[in-house]
């Protein structure tokens, strides 16, 4: 790999020469003003942008979390975005304490269209931007510094005259020198000052200057230096809110944001779970809970993380990583015996309402709606929301987290096809059709197990199995050995052309007493590439596990052309 030295002209890498740098000694003592851009920056980065209904659901979730400023659209970019803004206003869907924000480039016809979208709103922020870094001035737009400043001033002047025609709306103005973090500080100050000269903000009605790391190009301390320099040099500071909009190209957006707040930023723009262009915007969930763990109220409600996560995954079709800070499915799970022991001892002595001091856990899982029991959380906790909640509450079916993500895509495809909301009974029917009664060439018939663990022979494969399967109408009997029924079954079915192995396996009980049944979920991996779940249900746990194996094989056959060729361990075959 050839290493290329970065251009000092286009990507400044050295700290600013601040004579009396303050931010390293500062502490964050309160939450910044939060602005969610999930519905704009987050939405525009999706392979399939949200439908109007999904955007509305996300908007309502953001309001429920407690966001008071929400960037809802780029209304001049598409009819869909324009119509969404109009729906929010005309159907009175915006709470009185929430201000919507819309984005526009500093271009005449786009500004006019943007103002048109907001007519009738009670409160609105118009977010005007144009790029200022040398790469954009010289390569993309081929404009001088003076021409770039003129573009921002002309857009601001036009906007100010247009909103004066609609005094019924409480208007706020935000200007972003896009690509700020890669631009010269003196030029950034000059263009921001020129814009504020036109707007004339006051301490009672402030203007927002947003200083984005549009592409993260330096270490967090450099961004903090840039923010502190602007904080101490920009004109009309008492009439301006400094906002930051960090991206995560270097993987340090959270750190850069926290240092920027320490350096003087009043406001933070970002998305839930770091959605957004390329590597995403800064993650507002992580930022908020970082404050929470330091004893500072984030002024956002993350007490039902499952609901928030389910909504975000449904609306964006992007899964939250299992190791995502605070909310990933594995972050409260300890696999190490020593970790488990320390956590158990900590929970045993933790007193209610006392300072949280449980080893390895940075916060009380209950504070975000999670359970203390790591095994139960990993295997069943997301059944508390959405599709899988219906299966659990109505039918007692608990799905593993990864299976939930897989199944939600199946239900989503059904909903897209039928265009209507599905009931719990419909979800149950879809589940049975997709897993329990999965169509394919294979059908479980019966099995017989011999446990050889009590024999005198030294053999790790202590279980022998014969399993009868119907393959395309032909009954076939296989035999195999393993350290358990499933392992033996896999060995019995393994063949020379394609292989499958078990990536994960979980089983639960449905019902109680003599009527209880076992339901199993098996994650099969084909040739160490494709992975899919199968599920089986039976009063006998071994039969349920074998049925889940057959279910997974049928789904692999349907979706990835898995075919069981002549196995190595065929005992006999006969026509069905």
N, C-alpha and C positions, 0 to 999 in steps of 0.2 A: 504493500500500500504506500503510495507516494504522499508525503506530507507537504501540503502547500501552505506557505506562510500567509496569514490573513492580511488583507490590505488595511493599513493604518488609516487610510483615507475613508474607507467605507465601513469599517467595523472597529471603532475605537476600543482598545483593550486595556489601556492604562488608567488607573484611578485619577480622578480629577484633583487638581492641586488646590484643595480646600485648606485655607489657612487655619481655620478653627473648626475642624470637623466635629459635629455634635452627635450624629446618629449612633456611633458605637456605644455611647454611654446612656442613650435614651432607653426607656422601657415602654412597652405598649400597656396602657392602663385602661383603655376602653375600646369597644368595637368601632371600626370605621363605618362610614356610610356604605352600605352594600348595594351594588347594582348588578342584577342578574342579566346576562346576555344570552341565556340558554335559547331563547326564541328567535334570536337574530344570528349572532356569531356561531352559537352552537348548532342552530338549525341549518345554516347555509353550508356547514361542513359535512352534513350527512349524505350518504350515498342516495338515500331516499328521504328528501325533506319531509317534515311532519305534515300531515293533513291538517285541515282547519280544526277538526275535532281533537286531534292529538295536541295541537298547539293550545287549544282552549283548556284541555285537561292539564297540560303542563303549567299554563298560566295560573290556574286555580290552585295547583300544588305549590307553586312559588308564593302565592299570596298566603296560603295556609302556613308555610314555613315562617313567613314574617317579612318577606322582602317588600320594601316600600318604594323601590324604584326598579322597574323592569323594562328592559329594552325589548320591544315586542316585534319589531319588523324593520325591514328596509323597504318602505312602501312604494318607492319609485322604481324598485327593481323588478317587481312582478305584480300582476293583478291579484294573485293569491295573497301576497303580503298586504297590499292596499285594502283588500276586502276584509282581511282579518282585523286590521285596525278599525275599520268602519263598524264591524260587528261588535267589537268591544265597546265602542262608544254608543252606537245606536241601540244596543240591547242593555245598556247601563250595567255592564259586567265589571266595571272597574270600581273597587271600593274607594270611598272618599279619601282614605289615608294612603292611597297608592298612586304614584305618578308613573304614567307610561312614558317610554322614551322611544324615539325612532331615529334612524340613521339616514344621512344623505351626504353624497359628495357635494363639493362646492361647485355646483354647475346650475345654471339658471333654471332650466326646465325641470331638473330633478328637485330643486328646492321648492318650486311652485307646487309640484305634485305632492311633495311631502306635507306641506302646510295644508293642502286640500284634504289629505287623509285625516287630519287632526281636527277639522272643524267640528265644534260642539263638545270637545273634550273639556273636562273641568280643569285638569292640570296636565301639562305636557312638557317634555324636554325634547328639543330638537337638537340632534347631535350632528354637527357639521364637521367634515374632515377633508384634508388633502395631505398627500405625502410630502415630507420635507427633507429626507436624507439625500445625500449626494447621488447614491445609486439610482434613486427615482427621478430626481431633478435632471440628471445628466443622461441617463440611459432610457428611462421609460417615457418621460414627458418632454425632455429636451427644453427645459425652461431655466432661466436664470433665477437667482435668489429673489430679485425684485419682482419678477413675474409670478413666482410662487406666492409671495406676500400679497400681491395684487389680487390673485385668485381667491385667497382667504378673505381679504377685506371686501371684495365685491360680493362674495357669497353672504357674508355677515350683514352687509348693508341691505341687500335684497331681502334677506330673511327678516330683518328688523322692520322693514317697511311693510312686508306682507302680514306679519302677525299683528301689526297695529290696526289692521282692518278687522280683527277678531278679538276685541277686548273682553269677551265673555269667557275666554280661556286664560288661566293663569300660566303664562309662558315662562319657560326657563331655557337657557341656552348653554350648550356644551360645545366646545371646540377641541378637536384633536389634531395636533401636528403628527399625523401618522408616521410611523417609523422613527419616532422621537429618539429611541435609544441608540440609533445609528447615525444621528445627525449632530451637527456642531451645536454646542449649547448656546453660544451667542446668537446663532440664527434662530434656534427654537424660541429663545426669549424675545427676539425681535418680532417674530410673526405672532406670538401670543400677545405681546403688548399692542401690536397694531390692531389685532382683532378686538381686544378689550377697549381700545381707544374708541372704536366704533360702537361697541355695545354699551359702554358706560355702566358697568355693574355697580352696585352699592352694597354696603354691609348688610342691609336688610333684604336685598334681593340679589344674591350672589350669582356669578357666572361660574361654570365648571370648565376648568382647563384639564383635559385628560392627556396624560403623558404616557403613551403606550410603549411597551417593549413588543412591537408588532412582530418582530423576529428576535428572539432572545439571542444576543450576540456577545454578551460579556458575563462575567461573574456577578453574583448578587451585590457585592460591595460596590461595583462600578455603577450599577443602576441606582443604588442608594445615594451615591455621590451625586449623580445627575439630578435626582429628585431634590436633595438638599440644596444643591446650587440653585435650582429653579425656585425653590421655596424661599430662599434668602435674596434672590435677585429680581424676581418677576415684579412688575408694577401692579399696584392695587391689590396687594396680597390680602388685605383685610376684606376685600370684596370678591375673593376668588376661592373656590374649592378646588384643591389639587386632587385629581383622580389618577389612578394608575390602572393599566389594562395589560398585565403581563401574560405573555405566552410561554410555553414550556419547551422550546426547541432544545435547550441545553439540560432540561430535566431539573431546573432549579427555580421554577416559577414561584413556589410557595415561599422559599427562603427570600427571593428577591422582593416579593410583596411585603413580607414582614419587615424587612430592612427598609423598604420604601416608606412604610407607615412610620417607622422609627425616625425616618429622615424628614417627615413633614407632610406626607400624603394624608388627606382627609377622607378619601373615598376609594373603594376597590371595585373593579369590574371583573367578573369571571363567570364561570358556569359550575353547575353541580357535577361532581365527579370528573372535572377537567375536560368536559366536552369542548369542541371547537376546532378551528383549522389546524392542520398538521398534527402536532403533538398535543394540541388543546390549549384552552385558556387556563389560567390559574384555577385550582379547585377550591370552590367556596366552602364545601363541606369540610375539607381538611383545615382550611384557615379558621373556620368557625370553631371547630372542635379543638384546635390548637389553643385558642383563647380559653375555651371551657376548661381544659386540663390545667390551665394556669390560674384558675379561680376568677376569670373575667367572663362576664356574660357576653356571648356573641350576639345577643338580641335576635337570634334566629332559633327556631324550634326544630331540633333534630331528634325529638324523643320517640318518634315513630319512624326509624330509619328504614324498616322493611317497606313501609308504604311509599316513602320517598324513592327508594331504590327501584321498587317495582314500577312506579310511574315513569321514572327516567329511562329504565330499560325498555319499557313498552313503547314510549314515545320516540325514543332515538334508535331503537333496535341495536343498541350497543350494550354488551354485558359489562357489569362492574367487575373489575379484576378481583379474584379471591384474596389477593394480598393488598388490596386497596386500603390505605390508612383508615382505621376506625370502623369501616363498614364492610370490608371484604368478608366473605364467608369463613375464612380461615384465621382472621386476625385475633380471635379470642380462643383459638384452638391450640392446645399444646400437644405435640407428638412426643416430645422428650419426656421420659419418666421423671427426671429431676425437675423439669418445669411444672409438670402436673402436680408433683408433690408440693412444690412451693406455693402454687396457686391454691391448692386445697387448704394448706395451713393458713394462708392469708385470709381466705374466705371464712375459715372457722373462727378467726378472732376479730374479723371486721365488724364493728358496731354500726348499727343503723344511724345515719346522719352524722357519723364521724368523718374526719378527713380520710379520703380513700387511700389506702396503703396496702394494696394487694400486689405481691410481686408479679412482674411480667405483664400486668394489665394496666395500661395508662389511664383508663377510666372504668367506671362501673358499667358493665354491659347493659344493665337495666336502664341506665340513663338514656340509651338510644333504643330501648325496646327489645333488647336481646336477653338471652338466657345465660345463666352461669355454667350450665352443663355443656361442656365442649362437644361431646358426642351428639347429644340431642340437637344442639344448635347447627352443627354441620349437616346433620341428616334431615332435619325436619323444620327448621325455623322459618324458611321462607314460605311454608304452607300457611303462614298467617296473612298473606296478602294475595290479592289478585286471583288468578286462575287456580293456582294450587290451594289457596285458602278455601275455595269452594269445594274442591275435592276432599279436603281434610274435614271441613266442618259438616258436610252433607253425607260423605261416604266413608270417612275415616281413613282415606288414602293419603299417606305422607310421602312426598317425592323428594329425593336428594336434590340439593341445590342445582347441580349441573343438569340433572334431568328436568328440573323446572324450566331452565332456560331453553332446553331442547323442545319441551312440550309446548311452551308458550309460542314458539315459532309455528308449530303445527296448528294451534288454535287461531293464531293470527292469520294464517293462510285460509283457514275456514271462514273467518270473519270477513276477510277481504273478498272472498268468493261470494258469500251470501249477503254481505252488506248490512248486517244487523247484529245487535248485541246477542250474545249466547247466554243461556241459562245454565244453572248448575247441572241439570239433568243432561243438557246437550254436551257440556264439557265432559261429563262422565261417559257419555256415549262415544265421544271423540277419543277419549283415553282408551276405552276398551277396544275400539276399532284399530287404533294405532299401535297398541302394545299387547293387551291381553289376547285379542283375536287377530294379531297381525297377519295379514295375508302373505302367503309365500309357499314354497314347495315343501316345507318341513312341518310335520305335526307330531307332537309328543304322544306316545301311546302308553308306555309303562317302563318300569325299571326294576332291577333287583340289585341289592347291595350285599356284599360280604365284607364284614369288618375283620381284617386279619391282624389287628394290633395285638391280640392276645396270643398269637402264635409264637413259637420259639424261634422262628426265623428272624434274622436281622434285616428288615426291609423297611425303608422309609415310606414306600408306597403301600400304606397299610390298608387301603380301601380298594376293593375290586367292584366294578360295576358292569352290568349288562343293561343296555338301554335300547328300547324298541322305538324306532322312529319311522314314520311314513314319509317317504320322499317321492313326490310326484305320483302318489297312489300306490307305491310299492313299499311294503313293510320291510324294514331292514333292521337287523339286530347288530349292535356293536358291543365290544367289550374293551375295558381299559382299566388301568390302575392309577392311583394317585394318593395324595395325602388327605383327601376328602372327596365327597361325592362330586362336587363341581370340577375339581382338578382331574379326577378320574374320567369324568365325562368329556372334558376338553381333550384329554389324551386319547380317549376312544374315538373321537370324531376328527382328530387332526389328520391331515392328508398332505400329500407331497406338493400339490400345486398352490394351495392357498392356506394360510394359517390364521387362526384367531386365538387371542388370549384375553384374559380378564384384566381390565384396567381398574375396576372397582366393583364392589358388591355390597349391598345392604338389604336387610330384611326387617319387616315390621309385622306387628300383629294387628289384625282388624277384628274388632269385637272382643268379647270376653267369654270365658267358660267353654263349654263343649261346642259352641257355635263359632268359636274364634277361627280365623283363617290367617295364614301367613301370606304376605305379599312381598315379592322380592324384586329388586332392581339390580340388573347386571349391566355394566358398561363393557361392551366388547370392542376390542381393537383388531382390525383386519390388517394383516401384513404390516403392523406397526404404523399404520397411516390413518385410515378412517376409523372413527369411534362413534358408536351409537348405543343407546340404551335398549334393553329388552325388559319386559316385566311379566311375571307369572304369579298366579294366585291359586292356593290350594290349602286344604286342611292339613296336609302333610308338608312340612317345611322343605324336605328334599324334593318332593314333586314340584312345589312352587319354584324352587331354584332352578330345576331342570326346565320347567316351562319358560322361565325368564330367559334361559339360554337359547331355547328354540325361538322365542320371540325376537331376540336380538339377531339371530341368524337370518330370520325372515326379513327383518328390516334392512340388514346389510345387503341381502339379496336384492331387495326392491330398489334401494337407493344407491348401492355401489357394486351391483352385479356380482355379489359373493355367491359362489357355487361350491358346494361340497362335492368334489369329485370322488372317485373310488377311495374310501378310507382304508387305512392300513389294517384296521382291526375288525373287518366284517365277519360276523359269525354265520349269519344266513340271510337270505333274501327271499321274499315271496310276494306275489301279486296281492294288492289290497282288494 
